[in-house]
Amino acid sequence: MKSVLTIPVHQHEIVEEEYQSDHVGEFLEDGLPVYTNSWAVELDEDDTNLADEIAKSFDLKHNGRVGSMPRVFEFVHEGTNARVKRRAVERTRQLNDHPRINWAEQQRVLERTKRDYINHYMTEREFERKVREDRYRRIFNDPGWERQWYLVNGDKMMNI
């Protein structure tokens, strides 16, 4: 088993009456965001070796480039839980104060939701009703459906 040296960092809770999220799909617990143990960091140049050096100086692990964005890397603090309710304000400030770092932001947990999400707490009857409504909506999607009429001559349609 690998042992990890943990250096404590002051972490401050968000103290606000009502938290207003600026991220779409942000996961909240008790009305507050949940943070990860990773930071997105933009350096002044696109250099993996520089990213390694800076990450080590902060007792962080350089986890590679973020997507295909040049100069943006992920740093991870392995001695902290992957999900925390408190953000590491001091560590983020220290990262942002580094002369070779343009900006650093602690990452937040985001929630993914399917577009046609069915609530797990629905009763079987509610679920069946939703399925029927969705099926009806797909088949009869004409708002004027109820007002349509047909000329019928006995059992044959009239070609008028």
C-alpha positions in Angstrom: 0.0 0.0 0.0 1.3 3.4 -0.9 1.7 6.0 1.9 1.0 9.6 1.1 2.3 12.6 3.0 -0.4 15.0 3.8 0.3 18.6 4.5 -2.6 20.4 6.1 -4.0 23.4 4.4 -6.5 25.8 5.9 -9.8 25.3 4.3 -12.7 27.6 4.8 -16.3 26.8 4.4 -18.5 29.0 2.2 -20.5 31.2 4.6 -23.4 32.6 2.7 -27.1 32.6 3.5 -28.0 31.3 0.1 -25.4 30.0 -2.4 -26.0 31.1 -6.0 -24.4 28.7 -8.5 -22.7 30.0 -11.6 -22.1 26.5 -13.1 -24.8 24.6 -15.0 -25.4 21.2 -13.5 -23.5 21.9 -10.3 -24.0 19.3 -7.7 -25.1 20.7 -4.3 -25.3 19.1 -0.9 -27.2 21.0 1.7 -27.4 23.9 -0.7 -23.6 24.2 -1.0 -21.2 23.1 -3.8 -19.1 20.0 -3.5 -15.4 20.5 -4.4 -12.9 18.0 -5.7 -9.3 17.5 -4.7 -8.1 18.8 -8.1 -7.3 22.1 -9.7 -7.3 23.3 -13.3 -4.1 25.4 -13.7 -3.1 27.5 -16.6 0.7 28.1 -16.9 2.4 30.9 -18.8 3.9 28.4 -21.2 2.9 24.9 -22.5 5.6 22.9 -20.7 4.9 19.5 -19.0 8.1 19.6 -17.1 7.3 23.0 -15.7 3.9 21.7 -14.7 5.6 18.8 -12.9 7.9 21.1 -11.0 5.2 23.5 -9.9 2.9 20.6 -8.8 5.6 19.1 -6.7 6.4 22.4 -5.0 2.8 22.5 -3.8 2.7 18.8 -2.8 0.3 18.1 -5.7 0.4 15.5 -8.4 0.5 16.7 -12.1 -2.2 14.7 -13.7 -1.6 15.8 -17.3 -3.2 18.3 -19.7 -6.9 19.2 -19.4 -8.4 18.0 -22.7 -6.6 19.6 -25.7 -6.2 23.0 -24.1 -2.7 24.3 -24.4 -1.0 25.4 -21.1 -3.9 24.1 -18.9 -3.0 21.2 -16.6 -4.7 19.3 -13.8 -3.1 19.2 -10.4 -4.4 16.7 -7.8 -3.9 16.6 -4.0 -3.9 12.9 -3.3 -4.0 13.2 0.5 -7.5 14.7 0.4 -10.8 13.1 -0.3 -12.0 13.3 -3.9 -15.1 15.1 -2.8 -15.2 17.8 0.0 -17.7 20.3 1.1 -15.1 22.9 1.8 -13.0 24.6 -0.7 -9.2 25.0 -0.2 -9.1 28.8 -0.4 -5.5 29.1 0.9 -4.1 26.5 -1.5 -5.9 28.1 -4.4 -4.6 31.5 -3.4 -1.1 30.2 -3.2 -1.4 28.7 -6.7 -2.7 31.9 -8.1 0.1 33.8 -6.5 2.8 31.7 -8.2 4.6 33.8 -10.9 4.3 31.1 -13.6 0.6 30.4 -13.1 -1.9 32.6 -15.0 -4.9 31.2 -13.0 -5.9 28.2 -10.9 -9.4 27.1 -10.0 -10.4 24.3 -7.6 -12.8 22.0 -9.5 -16.4 21.4 -8.4 -18.5 18.3 -8.7 -21.0 18.6 -11.6 -24.1 16.5 -12.0 -25.1 14.9 -15.3 -28.8 14.3 -16.0 -30.2 12.5 -18.9 -32.7 14.7 -20.9 -35.5 12.2 -20.5 -34.7 11.5 -16.9 -37.2 9.4 -15.0 -37.2 10.0 -11.3 -36.3 6.9 -9.3 -38.9 7.8 -6.7 -41.8 7.5 -9.1 -44.4 4.9 -8.3 -45.0 2.2 -10.9 -48.4 3.9 -11.7 -46.8 7.3 -12.2 -44.1 5.7 -14.4 -46.7 4.0 -16.6 -48.6 7.3 -16.9 -45.4 9.1 -18.0 -44.6 6.4 -20.6 -48.2 6.7 -22.0 -48.0 10.5 -22.1 -44.6 10.4 -23.8 -45.8 7.8 -26.4 -49.0 9.9 -27.1 -46.9 13.1 -27.5 -44.6 11.4 -30.0 -47.5 9.9 -32.1 -50.0 12.8 -31.8 -47.8 15.9 -31.9 -50.1 18.0 -34.0 -51.7 20.7 -31.9 -54.8 20.7 -34.2 -55.3 17.0 -34.0 -58.6 17.3 -32.0 -60.0 19.7 -34.6 -59.3 17.5 -37.7 -62.2 15.9 -39.5 -62.7 13.5 -42.4 -65.4 13.1 -45.0 -66.5 9.5 -44.9 -69.0 7.9 -47.3 -70.0 4.7 -45.6 -66.8 2.6 -45.3 -64.8 4.5 -48.0 -62.9 7.8 -47.7 -64.1 10.4 -50.1 -61.3 11.8 -52.3 -62.3 15.5 -52.0 
